[in-house]
Amino acid sequence: MAAPLTDTQALALDAQGLERLKQQAGKDPGRAVGEASKQFEALLLNMMLKSMRQAGGQEGMFDTEQSKLYTSMFDQQIAQHLAKRGIGIADVMTRQLTKNAPAATPADAAGGAKPADGAPAGSPAALQPFEAPGAANRIWLRAMEAGRTSAPEAPAAPAGTPAPSASPLPVTKTREFVDRIWSHAVDAARATGIKPQFMVGQAALESGWGRNEIRGEDGARTYNLFGVKAGKSWTGPVVEKTTTEYVNGVAQKTTAKFRVYSSYAESFKDYASLLTGNRRYAEVIGHGQTVEGFARGLQQAGYATDPAYADKLTRIINGPTLRASLLG
């Protein structure tokens, strides 16, 4: 006999599932909040799918009321499947309802060493439901705004760069940066299973929203958004730059070689290969569906030697600047 469906496996519109949630609320309110938030996220996704089908206008001569019914049921199941991976709304609602939402604070400049080398890409993962900045992002952003408010964080600098004295970039500039790299982040999400907005946040932290991107002596672009160093197996071009390493918590200046890419697409592809092809980043892939899991996983794996790296990355991803920049 098959095991009964859990609340999150049942259809989002299943009355029995809602009744189970009511019963669970009396026994375990904390867990019920999380399950209800997931159901709400599934309902939103289902509404989005329904709207997209209506906008498509693909009604054919063989369509019947029965086929429309089954299509609707299919969309509900797709929405429920997407909600299991999540787009961030359920997490925000849970934190807000349990009054545990962390306050965003200004982010400092990033520092620390980067991995010495990469590896071949691993197996692809399911695509996150963020194909392009737009309607989906607007829903996510409004939910995020409901959970926390703060002033925009200061722009971050790449590894080893002192904190910039310039004022924070206007949202028009940070939005241009996000628009420029978003499609590449979505491609990397297919390979890693990590949410694209997390990777965009890290690129913003490492490059100061593109303002402090690593460049050659002649000012030529390296397209190295993640501060990845050139190890022994790297056969491509390199650029040598002064960076900051933290040894026993003490910052020290050193010179290192960094990889040079031909495009942002190549930078994201190599970054995805680094995470999926190196066993030390297994925790990042395994727990990369939450901001804290992604940021802490990177620091624990030794992605950067800056002891505050995870905190800085978390503040960037959770910060209002990224949310406003994703709002298309």
C-alpha positions in Angstrom: 0.0 0.0 0.0 1.4 3.4 -1.0 2.2 5.9 1.7 -0.2 8.8 2.1 0.8 12.1 0.5 2.3 14.7 2.7 0.8 18.2 2.7 3.4 19.6 0.4 3.0 16.6 -2.0 -0.7 17.0 -2.3 -2.3 19.4 -4.8 -2.2 23.0 -3.6 -6.0 23.2 -4.0 -6.7 19.9 -2.2 -9.3 20.4 0.5 -8.1 17.4 2.4 -4.6 18.8 2.4 -5.8 22.1 3.8 -7.7 20.2 6.5 -4.6 18.4 7.5 -2.8 21.7 7.8 -5.5 22.9 10.2 -5.0 19.8 12.4 -1.3 20.2 12.3 -1.5 23.8 13.3 -3.0 22.7 16.6 -0.3 20.1 17.2 2.8 21.8 15.8 2.2 25.5 14.9 5.8 26.1 13.9 5.8 23.4 11.2 2.3 24.3 10.1 3.4 27.8 9.3 6.1 26.5 7.0 3.8 24.0 5.2 1.1 26.7 4.8 3.7 29.1 3.3 4.7 26.4 0.8 1.1 25.9 -0.2 0.7 29.7 -0.7 3.8 29.7 -2.9 2.3 26.8 -4.9 -0.9 28.7 -5.4 0.9 31.7 -6.7 2.9 29.6 -9.1 -0.3 27.9 -10.3 -1.8 31.4 -11.0 1.3 32.4 -12.9 1.1 29.2 -15.1 -2.6 29.8 -15.7 -2.0 33.4 -16.7 0.8 32.3 -19.1 -1.5 29.7 -20.8 -4.2 32.3 -21.2 -1.8 34.8 -22.7 -0.5 32.1 -25.1 -3.9 31.9 -26.9 -3.1 28.4 -28.2 -6.6 27.0 -28.2 -7.0 24.3 -30.9 -9.9 22.7 -32.7 -9.5 19.5 -30.7 -9.6 21.3 -27.3 -12.5 20.3 -25.1 -13.7 21.1 -21.6 -12.2 17.8 -20.5 -8.8 18.6 -22.0 -8.8 22.0 -20.3 -9.6 20.3 -17.0 -6.7 17.9 -17.3 -4.4 20.8 -18.4 -5.5 22.7 -15.3 -4.7 19.7 -13.1 -1.4 19.3 -14.8 -0.5 22.9 -14.1 -1.4 22.4 -10.4 1.1 19.5 -10.2 3.8 21.5 -12.0 3.2 24.4 -9.5 3.5 22.0 -6.6 6.7 20.5 -8.0 8.2 24.0 -8.4 7.1 25.0 -4.9 9.1 22.1 -3.5 12.3 23.7 -4.8 10.9 27.2 -3.9 11.4 30.7 -5.3 11.9 32.3 -1.9 8.3 33.4 -1.1 7.6 30.5 1.4 10.9 31.1 3.2 10.1 34.8 3.6 6.6 34.2 4.8 7.7 31.7 7.3 10.3 34.1 8.7 7.8 37.0 8.8 5.0 34.9 10.5 7.4 33.5 13.1 9.0 37.0 13.6 12.4 35.7 12.8 13.2 37.8 9.8 16.9 38.9 9.9 17.4 42.6 9.3 19.6 43.5 6.4 22.6 45.7 7.2 25.1 47.5 5.1 27.6 45.2 3.4 31.3 45.7 3.5 33.8 45.0 0.7 34.6 41.3 0.0 38.0 39.9 0.8 39.9 36.6 0.8 41.5 34.1 -1.5 39.6 32.2 -4.2 39.9 28.6 -5.2 43.0 27.7 -7.0 41.5 25.6 -9.7 38.3 24.3 -11.3 37.0 21.0 -12.6 34.6 19.6 -15.3 31.0 20.3 -14.9 28.8 17.8 -13.1 25.3 16.6 -13.8 22.6 19.2 -14.6 19.9 20.1 -12.1 16.4 21.4 -12.5 16.1 25.0 -13.7 15.0 27.5 -11.1 11.7 29.3 -12.0 13.5 32.6 -12.8 13.9 32.7 -16.6 14.2 36.5 -16.7 13.7 39.5 -14.5 10.0 40.3 -14.7 6.7 39.2 -13.2 8.1 36.3 -11.2 10.7 38.6 -9.7 8.1 41.2 -8.8 6.1 38.7 -6.7 9.3 37.5 -5.0 10.5 41.1 -4.3 7.2 42.2 -2.8 7.3 39.2 -0.5 10.9 39.9 0.4 10.0 43.5 1.2 7.2 42.3 3.5 9.8 40.4 5.5 12.6 43.1 6.0 13.4 46.7 5.4 16.6 48.6 5.5 18.7 51.2 3.7 20.7 50.0 0.6 24.0 48.3 1.4 27.2 49.8 0.3 28.7 48.4 -3.0 31.2 45.7 -2.5 34.7 45.3 -4.0 36.3 42.2 -5.4 38.7 40.0 -3.4 41.6 41.9 -2.0 40.3 45.4 -2.9 40.0 47.9 -0.1 36.5 49.2 0.6 35.6 51.9 -2.0 35.1 55.4 -0.8 32.6 56.1 -3.6 28.9 56.4 -2.7 26.5 53.5 -3.4 25.6 53.1 -7.0 22.1 54.2 -8.0 19.6 51.4 -8.7 19.6 52.2 -12.4 23.3 51.1 -12.5 22.9 48.0 -10.4 19.9 47.0 -12.5 22.0 47.3 -15.6 24.6 45.0 -14.0 21.9 42.4 -13.2 20.3 42.6 -16.6 23.7 42.1 -18.2 24.5 38.8 -16.4 21.0 37.4 -15.5 20.7 35.0 -18.4 24.1 33.6 -17.7 23.1 33.1 -14.0 20.0 31.2 -15.2 22.2 28.9 -17.3 24.5 28.3 -14.3 21.4 27.5 -12.3 20.6 24.6 -14.7 24.1 23.1 -14.0 24.2 23.7 -10.2 20.7 23.8 -8.9 21.6 27.0 -7.1 19.2 29.9 -7.4 20.3 32.4 -10.0 19.8 35.4 -7.7 22.3 33.9 -5.2 25.0 33.8 -7.9 24.1 37.3 -9.1 24.5 38.4 -5.5 28.0 36.8 -5.2 29.0 38.4 -8.5 27.9 41.8 -7.2 29.8 41.3 -4.0 33.0 40.2 -5.8 32.9 42.9 -8.5 31.2 45.8 -6.7 28.2 45.5 -9.0 30.7 45.4 -12.0 32.4 48.6 -11.0 35.5 46.9 -9.6 35.7 44.0 -12.0 39.3 42.7 -12.4 41.0 44.2 -15.4 44.3 43.8 -17.1 47.2 46.2 -17.0 45.9 47.8 -20.2 42.4 48.1 -18.7 41.1 45.2 -20.8 38.2 43.2 -19.3 38.8 39.8 -17.8 35.0 39.0 -17.3 36.1 37.3 -14.0 33.1 38.1 -11.9 33.9 35.6 -9.1 37.6 36.3 -8.5 38.6 32.8 -9.6 42.3 32.2 -9.5 44.4 30.5 -12.2 45.6 27.2 -11.0 48.1 24.8 -12.6 45.5 23.1 -14.8 44.2 26.5 -16.2 45.5 26.8 -19.8 43.8 30.1 -20.7 45.0 33.6 -20.3 45.7 35.1 -16.9 46.2 38.5 -15.3 48.3 39.2 -12.2 46.9 41.4 -9.5 47.5 42.3 -5.9 45.0 40.8 -3.6 44.4 40.4 0.1 44.6 37.0 1.9 43.6 36.4 5.5 46.1 34.3 7.5 44.8 33.5 11.0 42.4 36.4 10.6 45.1 38.9 9.7 44.9 40.6 6.3 48.1 40.3 4.2 48.8 41.7 0.7 50.0 39.2 -1.9 50.1 38.8 -5.7 48.1 36.2 -7.5 47.1 35.2 -11.0 43.4 35.3 -12.0 41.7 33.7 -14.9 40.7 35.7 -17.9 37.5 34.8 -19.8 36.2 35.9 -23.2 32.7 36.7 -21.9 30.4 36.7 -18.9 28.9 33.5 -20.2 32.3 31.8 -20.0 32.8 33.2 -16.5 29.5 31.7 -15.2 30.1 28.4 -17.0 33.5 28.0 -15.4 32.1 29.0 -12.0 29.4 26.3 -12.3 32.0 23.8 -13.3 34.1 24.7 -10.3 31.2 24.1 -7.9 29.9 20.9 -9.4 33.2 19.4 -10.3 35.0 19.8 -6.9 34.0 17.6 -4.0 34.8 20.3 -1.5 31.8 22.3 -2.7 29.4 19.4 -2.2 27.9 21.2 0.8 27.3 24.3 -1.3 25.4 22.3 -3.9 23.5 20.3 -1.3 22.4 23.2 0.8 22.5 26.0 -1.8 18.7 26.4 -1.8 18.8 28.8 1.1 20.8 32.0 1.4 22.5 30.9 4.6 23.3 27.4 3.2 24.9 28.9 0.1 26.9 31.6 1.8 28.1 29.4 4.8 28.8 26.5 2.4 31.1 28.7 0.3 33.0 29.9 3.4 33.4 26.5 5.0 34.6 25.1 1.7 37.4 27.7 1.7 36.1 29.8 -1.3 37.4 32.9 0.5 39.7 33.4 3.5 37.9 36.5 4.7 36.3 35.4 8.0 33.3 37.7 7.3 32.7 36.5 3.7 29.5 34.6 4.4 28.0 37.5 6.3 28.8 39.9 3.6 27.4 37.6 0.9 24.2 37.0 2.9 23.6 40.8 3.4 24.1 41.4 -0.4 21.6 38.6 -1.4 19.1 39.6 1.2 19.6 43.3 0.7 17.3 45.8 -0.9 19.7 46.8 -3.6 19.6 43.3 -5.2 15.8 43.1 -4.8 15.3 46.5 -6.4 17.8 45.6 -9.2 15.8 42.4 -10.0 12.6 44.4 -10.3 12.1 44.7 -14.0 
